[in-house]
Amino acid sequence: MSTIVDRIVLDPEVRDALTEGRAVVALESTLISHGLPYPQNVAVARASEAAVRESGAVPATVAIRDGRLLVGLGQADLEALGTAAPGSVLKAARPNLAAALTRQGWAATTVSATMIAAAAAGIRVFATGGIGGVHRGALGDSTGFEVLAVTATLGTGGIAGRSLDRGATLDRGATLDISSDLEELARTPVAVVCAGPKAILDLPLTLEYLETRGVPVVAIGQAEMPGFYSRETGVPAPISVPDEAAAARLVGIHLGLGLGSGILVCTPVPAAEAMSLGVAREAVERAIADADAAAVQGPALTPWLLARIAELTAGASIRANTALIENDARVAGRLAVALGVGVG
């Protein structure tokens, strides 16, 4: 049986950079296949790669094709993935990674699958737009039912003061819709740069989950968590550092300790394209209510909500989203370069 390393195909530029000890930044591919329409999807992917290069690092966009994990896509690959027939590209995460590697054609890597590929290839920094997390309603809000085997996933410390030990109760309406991104951060030692968890999530519960699983969460240049579409949330960041240099020192120490977990580095969306917190919250709340009314749930929920928020904000959310994706790539590039010269 082949290992994950056997399945990896390194782009020549990425291979040379890793061999020579130069900075490399991993980039996910679901924004190309599922996040934005063509040609905007390919344009944003190319802009992200350019931002990494401007920072002095080498970009490595990750995707799966015909049973191989491609670490670094050429221009023709980006175009092929971006124009693939609707519904033909699988979203690959840890739970279905093996299935994605058994099929022909394209699969795009989510946060968890990209982290796995990056770690296997020896890449320490990964940039994405926003991570997944605990969805609103994951713990429900009505009559309880017995929990028999949840602590292995959610941690014995519970979430937000709610015990999840054997025999405890969760609300009957609980979905337990929690992204595998969080577990990947707990088990894979990669620094993930983003603009915060996606705005559609329950931010306090997401932070509580990450704390329980031993994942440091760091905000750059502000005391509160960035809000994805907005620069603020009103929620204090678990750790705050004044600038990117301080973030690089912290990342270097964390990864150097060998604790086994990743670290989440959050940088706010550029001010020029940021939405106000009030406008963003209103759109998110309306979209969530609409999703409930339409009975949208499971894997279809996140793309449905993001599309609905774009409608409600007349495209402002898309402008913020594309700006933060490019900015995250730029910050990740600078972070990777700093780590390469021994910061920490």
Steps between C-alpha positions, in 0.01 A plus 500: 500500500629845412549771761392861464855594408485251215187674374654850492621654175704814559505775241865545392516856637359388834734200512804719434395755763452232765830335411681834525328596826309794350162614630190328360133574572224246440170623354169313489300436183135490609471874436574418135251215468226595746561853624474733201372484141730489197703705409506672840607177671815464289575872522488490882714186509761665280489820706557294815800329345633839388459637853705210639773569244500873583574401858805301392354151529394231250126417472383139500132470416383151597246283319437136412492359149473138393604361837795734556543788746636785292701743713542795270278553194613637166297760311336234284400307814342810654303558183390137475383491860330836470304394190417144605136403448270591791466210740804316363746623765487331841576702814771304677544512878650251747184282521483440123864545403546130421184504288627807314824317424324196356311688228596647167470870432534801727444541873557832674661508843332666795689634802547157657616323183732788410656490847557126467670543162706796619629317806586191296690714250692691769314832461446684827270787398160488333274791399124482465209743513327381815490171686193292571385454857199440722183584310219683672258247639767232529403453864130570438260693718221270613429190709807290571600146404772279644854527368672164488828550316568861421787579734763349273412760239408803706740457791426429863513869583168563332400797289402835649441347840279217373628164618529239227601202715321168460145529621485878455235652279498696180196681369268294284549740212880465507657435159860449620595680178864566579763536229785250479724808463505529879618145558763542228637806677525288815702224336704648214792739572442766236451874546168600341457866404142621452263790564336311786238225500229554239243758611213249476639300793458515876826681578507458882434125474760465225760669720398284796542187291846608382606575856382158616701337222816699581510724192641853552292772331687823431372834371748736336484870586177503700358373826185342356441229246467605136152436367576371149286755308558760773813598689339464841269263687485625858648162604843519667779313326653224717846637411584835344832609353588849376635414157606230256851476643358411841263251337793333323692467827198340668440262209866400493501418870169309486604284206846453648360362826368195318160508669336344197234764443473777248463869578233734363624847402220750431550822307209736427357568156652816342313808620414624150289191423380417854130496582375663819426255779134600511441449128686169499308368801166599356573323172625187677196482729263541206683237296493251788127557548444447128703179507292370790181580311631320192623202710855534363751308709808279491777558242271720291449751782822704485500569123126575513548751782795671334304537176198637685712750691645620169145561374398683817806727494489572124842341456675680788570167671669367184720809478599457863555129451729538198697777672556298817606190306773695322604678821522172693729361230724805522523480880565126484784560252668748733450261792655211308800713404548608862488138617755407234755744639471362849251727674422360843 
